[in-house]
């Protein structure tokens, strides 16, 4: 059991964008290799752009020690992905700073993605790795925050 603070078990919110769900969902697989599934509440949103608002609403509940957001923002050939990715990461950072709840991003924006079996396999595995890294980062962040004098 993962704990936060003195005795209370840590509770995590995991927000997943549904675009490319077959790839994005793998991040939760990696996350649950470290964080027990019974300590995670999972929320689906349509796309990356909706994640900051959901993170803000979840942080405001006071129920979560940390929030993890996962999305795959691809270049559709119209340059929009750079703006979306920037807005999402900025929004997630603002939620963390405004609420004091750590908000971590497993949001990737590859420059050279094509919907081929080869690329899909690469990014599915990459999201598992990123999920593991997010779990480690969440635990390390909570540990560091727990050492800050009141």
C-alpha positions as CSV (number, residue, x, y, z in Angstrom):
1,X,0.0,0.0,0.0
2,X,1.3,3.4,-1.0
3,X,0.9,6.1,1.7
4,X,0.9,9.8,1.7
5,X,1.5,11.9,4.8
6,X,1.5,10.1,8.1
7,X,-1.0,7.3,7.8
8,X,-3.6,7.9,5.1
9,X,-3.2,5.8,1.9
10,X,-2.5,7.9,-1.1
11,X,-5.3,8.2,-3.7
12,X,-4.6,8.9,-7.3
13,X,-6.8,10.2,-10.1
14,X,-5.8,9.0,-13.6
15,X,-7.3,11.0,-16.5
16,X,-7.1,9.4,-20.0
17,X,-7.9,11.1,-23.3
18,X,-9.9,8.9,-25.6
19,X,-8.2,9.9,-28.9
20,X,-5.9,6.9,-29.7
21,X,-7.2,5.1,-26.6
22,X,-5.5,1.9,-27.7
23,X,-2.2,3.6,-27.2
24,X,-3.0,6.0,-24.3
25,X,-4.6,3.3,-22.1
26,X,-1.2,1.5,-22.0
27,X,0.0,4.3,-19.7
28,X,-2.4,3.1,-17.0
29,X,-0.9,-0.4,-17.4
30,X,2.5,1.0,-16.6
31,X,1.2,3.1,-13.8
32,X,-0.5,0.2,-12.1
33,X,2.8,-1.8,-12.1
34,X,3.8,0.5,-9.2
35,X,0.6,2.0,-7.8
36,X,-2.1,-0.5,-6.7
37,X,-5.2,-0.3,-8.8
38,X,-7.4,0.0,-5.7
39,X,-5.8,3.4,-5.0
40,X,-6.6,4.8,-8.5
41,X,-9.8,6.4,-9.8
42,X,-9.8,6.4,-13.6
43,X,-11.6,9.1,-15.6
44,X,-11.9,9.3,-19.4
45,X,-12.3,12.5,-21.3
46,X,-12.7,13.0,-25.1
47,X,-9.3,14.5,-25.8
48,X,-6.2,16.1,-24.4
49,X,-7.8,19.6,-24.4
50,X,-10.4,18.5,-21.8
51,X,-7.8,17.2,-19.3
52,X,-7.0,20.4,-17.4
53,X,-10.6,21.2,-16.5
54,X,-11.1,17.6,-15.3
55,X,-7.9,17.8,-13.3
56,X,-9.0,21.1,-11.7
57,X,-12.4,19.6,-10.7
58,X,-10.8,16.5,-9.3
59,X,-8.1,18.5,-7.4
60,X,-10.8,20.7,-5.9
61,X,-12.4,17.6,-4.2
62,X,-9.4,17.3,-1.9
63,X,-9.7,13.5,-2.4
64,X,-6.5,13.0,-4.4
65,X,-2.8,13.1,-3.5
66,X,-1.8,13.4,-7.1
67,X,-3.4,13.5,-10.5
68,X,-2.0,11.9,-13.7
69,X,-3.1,12.9,-17.2
70,X,-2.4,10.9,-20.3
71,X,-2.9,11.8,-24.0
72,X,-1.4,11.3,-27.4
73,X,-1.5,14.5,-29.5
74,X,-0.5,13.8,-33.0
75,X,0.5,16.0,-35.9
76,X,-2.5,15.8,-38.3
77,X,-0.7,17.9,-40.9
78,X,-2.3,21.2,-39.9
79,X,0.1,22.4,-37.2
80,X,-2.7,22.5,-34.6
81,X,-1.1,19.8,-32.4
82,X,1.6,22.2,-31.1
83,X,-1.0,24.6,-29.9
84,X,-3.1,21.9,-28.3
85,X,-0.1,20.3,-26.5
86,X,1.1,23.7,-25.2
87,X,-2.3,24.7,-23.9
88,X,-2.8,21.3,-22.2
89,X,0.6,21.3,-20.5
90,X,0.2,24.9,-19.4
91,X,-3.3,24.1,-18.1
92,X,-2.1,21.1,-16.2
93,X,0.7,23.1,-14.6
94,X,-1.6,25.8,-13.6
95,X,-4.0,23.3,-11.9
96,X,-1.1,22.0,-9.8
97,X,0.2,25.4,-8.9
98,X,-3.3,26.8,-8.1
99,X,-4.4,23.8,-6.0
100,X,-1.2,22.4,-4.5
101,X,-2.1,18.9,-5.9
102,X,0.7,17.5,-8.0
103,X,-0.5,17.1,-11.6
104,X,1.7,14.9,-13.8
105,X,1.5,14.6,-17.6
106,X,2.0,11.5,-19.7
107,X,1.1,13.5,-22.8
108,X,3.2,12.8,-25.9
109,X,3.3,14.8,-29.1
110,X,5.4,12.9,-31.6
111,X,6.7,14.7,-34.7
112,X,6.7,11.6,-36.9
113,X,3.7,9.4,-36.1
114,X,1.9,7.4,-38.8
115,X,-1.0,5.0,-38.1
116,X,0.9,1.9,-39.0
117,X,1.3,-1.3,-37.0
118,X,5.0,-0.5,-36.5
119,X,4.4,3.0,-35.0
120,X,1.4,1.9,-33.0
121,X,3.5,-0.9,-31.4
122,X,6.3,1.6,-30.6
123,X,4.0,4.1,-28.9
124,X,2.0,1.5,-27.0
125,X,5.2,0.3,-25.4
126,X,6.4,3.8,-24.9
127,X,3.2,4.7,-23.0
128,X,3.7,1.7,-20.7
129,X,7.2,3.1,-19.9
130,X,5.8,6.6,-19.4
131,X,3.1,5.3,-17.1
132,X,5.8,3.6,-14.9
133,X,7.7,6.9,-14.9
134,X,4.6,8.8,-13.9
135,X,4.1,6.5,-10.9
136,X,7.6,6.9,-9.8
137,X,7.4,10.7,-10.2
138,X,4.2,10.9,-8.3
139,X,5.6,8.9,-5.4
140,X,8.8,10.9,-5.4
141,X,6.9,14.2,-5.5
142,X,4.6,13.2,-2.6
143,X,7.6,12.1,-0.6
144,X,9.4,15.4,-1.2
145,X,6.3,17.4,-0.4
146,X,5.8,15.4,2.8
147,X,9.2,16.6,4.0
148,X,8.3,20.3,3.7
149,X,7.9,21.8,7.2
150,X,4.4,22.9,7.9
